[in-house]
Structures are given as C-alpha cells and as structure tokens.
Amino acid sequence: MIIKKLKECLGLTDLKKNNPPLIEKEDYYIENNKYVFTEKYHLKRGNCCGNFCRHCPYDHVNCVED
C-alpha cells in the first residue's frame, strides 16, 4: 500500500505496463522511516521529478526553490 501511494505521488501510476516493480536496496532504501530513491531508480525513471532527491543524476533540473 505504501509503495502504491508513493508511485501515485511521483506520477508513476501506470507502473504495471511501463515499469518493473520497485526493488528494495536496488531502487530505494528506507532511512529514518522515509523512502530514498537510488540513482539507478532515477535513471530508470528517466527525468528529474522536482523533489530535490538526494541521488538525482539530473542535477535537479526540475527543482524550484521557494
């Protein structure tokens, strides 16, 4: 259920057709009860999601500071 909500939040609701399931320790890990996506996951995703992710390989190009 948590993974489903996380996917919806990131705009990845059609994962069954387009993406394989998320794999813990490969695509993400949990730190202080928060999901942290790996660089490998972001590369599979294909673009910056704009959330200032720690392992963003796209230099946070879609992130906007308030």
C-alpha positions, 0 to 999 in steps of 0.5 A: 500500500505504501509503495502504491501511494508513493508511485501515485505521488511521483506520477508513476501510476501506470507502473504495471505496463511501463515499469518493473516493480520497485526493488528494495536496496536496488531502487530505494532504501528506507532511512529514518522511516522515509523512502530514498530513491537510488540513482539507478531508480532515477535513471530508470525513471528517466527525468528529474521529478522536482523533489530535490532527491538526494541521488538525482543524476539530473542535477535537479533540473526540475527543482524550484526553490521557494 
